């Protein structure tokens, strides 16, 4: 599709459902509106490895981007999950979801440098740019991240990319959850090259990455059992794309975003901990209100990440002054309510 | 230094405001010691770190706690009086220059560290806490607050949030926005917003990212939760000389292409090295056209491995001289000159004007060649320091404000550098902010449609435009009146507006 064709659809003012590869159809509120398929709007616009900047159209698949980067020894360090589908750059930015390295490398929003979007009036707008530091104007690029396409049609994104780590190693430890949480937080406070952690079923898995010598020495310091490289890669990819056995089966999946030091969740159902304790997955039928209260008391929030009944809202609603500001922001970008209605909150 | 009176004496927007009752209300609220209205005592607040732009405010209010901040904002909102927030006043873009009919809100008294949790690696601090004070408080736990703007001894965390401040280590450790988890903000209506938490994300739009770097236009920050980072075990710096600035620029690209993210990567041209050497005796190679400082930090083994890798690249890139710091004292000495660049400029010239454009690094050679030509065109010297790792340039234009016409030429010189930064695919400001200083250059970088969105965002928080007026985002009229009618990205910038 062309810019003009996008504009025509938007100026028509009938609600649109923006979609890339559809790998995250399950996420957020129910989809509504006429399909706007972004897959055709694809391709790398520019990529300069020595500038650490890549710009691509929204419909470009993450697989294509990953391959182009890997060919030059670089990667998207926020490890965007594709959930086994054909995820696109636009979807990765709109969903704002980040992979196992979130706690050490940063999130999608930390790597977005600029966007080109079309707003609800069909205006073509550019914010941010292709440079690392840019404080001219409000940071609209990062406001787009995680907005689930409700603010505007993301057309192009510039990302900061990083060199692939020279060396990696994955270690395993037998630990109960409370000890694992304590350990993850303790190690995160030391100058160790820990770049990802996960805990499930009494097993703590730790990824080290960086300079050869640093990884070797950290392996020596931390001990544990080293996983063969292929098994390690399978673990972290499986975790990112939710293909580990933990995620198998038909059940609601809840995501808790909490302070990394929050106590273990005392709930029935399986728990998987990531991000040094800051992201925790819970599977099984639960009472929405109870989980939200629990998350709030622990200093974070809970999301119905996968579930059958999404109409009531999957994200924790915002308190009042903030909810009103959010409505006004929506109106500023999409005054006619064209984009992805109900995908983030039922009333947005 | 003489000052050109650029700034409006009165802002017609607020010409009907009668502040008498408001001042009485504020005096009753704060007590006479915390409200300044006497002209002599207002003087120290007339400008921030960019002293070329000065204006006296109506009054300076110095709240002691958040409740007073709320009360001041509510009172100003009721009275329709503008409000300009200020931290330590070290900003370099006149972002906290007072408004002539407004209240200057000094947040310096909100200076307590409320909580420091070494296990969770966070600190909760009031807005007026100094950047360096956070790192000092965290040091006993082997932690620090990573962003290190050069003013870190004095600047406040609230100001850092307003400007999204960087520092020399931000290529590796990020800017303020990468290191802040939560802020507590008072809206112009006096409502309190809790944005973010100690968790890594929050539901809804990323309002935290929107507020960081919003230059005090959207709300007043009263409290900040920052992330603390483990202190690296070791650090070492390479100092490399080049006989050509383009070669130095290519060496920077080569270091990064070879897979290193240096903890710091700075460049100085010959003029800058010559300016600082007599004061700091860092041992800079004064015959070199450019000097690179390239730092590695991490574990001892990591540093050794990375330094070896970077050395090989720099040698291949045609460095004419290379030294590696032998110990911590030498490392600090190598850095001392870079850190002293601004004060040294102040010693060799009566005045200097610091620019802050950021460009894709590949444009460096073109930019420096163009700056050399501009030196001749405007009859002014310019020395260059450069956060080479992230493309952020700080050309320092040397001038004497007491010589008639020099400030005007300096401003024209600066505006031309910014125009070129945008043309090279960069931005008018990498870390100092737009403030009042660069408000006209915003018309170069953004179209009228993009500015309309900025105004709509502003309206979502502050529909009356009381917070920090005439800063950061120019009105469409201002841009049209500036007569900047050049063609931008193939389009005429303000087709909807009539031209005079």
Interface residues (C-beta under 8 A of the other chain):
Chain A: X48 X49 X50 X51 X52 X53 X73 X96 X102 X103 X106 X107 X109 X110 X119 X123 X124 X125 X126 X127 X129 X130 X131 X132 X133 X134 X135 X136 X137 X138 X139 X140 X142 X143 X145 X146 X147 X151 X162 X163 X164 X166 X185 X186 X188 X189 X190 X191 X192 X193 X210 X211 X212 X213 X214 X216 X217 X218 X257 X258 X259 X260 X261 X275 X278 X279 X299 X300 X301 X303 X315 X316 X317 X318 X319 X321 X322 X323 X325 X326 X328 X329 X331 X332 X333 X344 X345
Chain B: X117 X118 X119 X120 X121 X122 X141 X142 X143 X163 X164 X166 X170 X171 X174 X175 X177 X178 X187 X191 X192 X193 X194 X195 X197 X198 X199 X200 X201 X202 X203 X204 X205 X206 X207 X209 X210 X212 X213 X214 X217 X218 X230 X231 X232 X233 X253 X254 X256 X257 X259 X260 X261 X298 X299 X301 X302 X304 X305 X306 X358 X359 X360 X361 X362 X387 X389 X390 X391 X392 X425 X426 X427 X428 X429 X430 X431 X432 X433 X434 X438 X442 X445 X446 X447 X449 X450 X453 X454 X456 X457 X458 X459 X460 X461 X472 X473 X489
